[in-house]
Amino acid sequence: MNRKIKLIWDFRGPAAAKTAEHHDIHLKEFLEQENYSLQITGFEIINEMYATAFLVVEEKDMIAFRDSLKPHRGEVYIEPEA
């Protein structure tokens, strides 16, 4: 089984939600430009002062994406159940 890694960017402050939402747009554009097979991105609003944007990559590609995009952190991605 190929593990997937969720690369995460953290945004804080009153504009966090809008910033995370905007960052997600750029992540989608990057994946399209790179013609990457996985197209899993998104953003989560944790509270009014904290939000995240994320991108999911194959574990084998994690180093290249990390070095290129500079996420704040990462974690193993667990696929949501249908």
N, C-alpha and C positions, 0 to 999 in steps of 0.2 A: 504494500500500500504506500502510495506517495503522500507524504505529509504536505500540508499546505501551511504557510506562514502568513499571519495577518500583521502587516506593517501599519503602525498607528502614529498619527500626528495629534498632539494635544494642543488645544487652544483655550485660553483663559481670558476672562474679562467680559465686559458687557457686549462685545461684538463677537464673542466666541462662536455662537451658533451660525451666524452669517459667514464668518471666516471658514468654518468647517465645511459648510455647504458649498462655498466657492472653491475650496481646495479640492473637494470631490469632483467638481467639473474638470479641473486640471488633471486629476488622476485618470479620469475616463479618457481625456484627450491623449494623455501619455500612452495609455494602453493601446489605443487605436493607432497612434503613430508608430508604436513598436510592433504592431500586429501580433500582440501577445494573446495566446490561446485562452487564458482565463480572463474574464471580464467582471470580476467581483470587486466592487468598490462601494463606499457608502459613507454616511456620517451619522453620528449619534449625539443628541443633545442630552447631556447628563443632568445639567441644571442651568439656571439662567446665567451662570458665570463660567461654565465649563462644557466644552464639546470636543468631539474627536472626529477625525476623518480617517478612513482606512482603505487599504488595498490588499488583496490576497494574491500571493504568488506561490508557485511550487517551491519546495524547500531547496531544490537544486539551483534555483535562480535567485534565491534570497540575497546572497552577497552582492550580486551585480545591481539589483534593485536598491538595496540598502545604500551602497556606495554612490549611486546615481541620485537617489531621491532624498536621502538623509532623514528617514523617519525618526521620531523620538524614541520609539520602542517597538517591540514585536512580541507576538505570542503565537502558539500553535493554534491554527484555525480549526474549529469544530463545526462541521456542516450542520445547519439547522435541519431538524427533522421535518419531513413533509407533512 
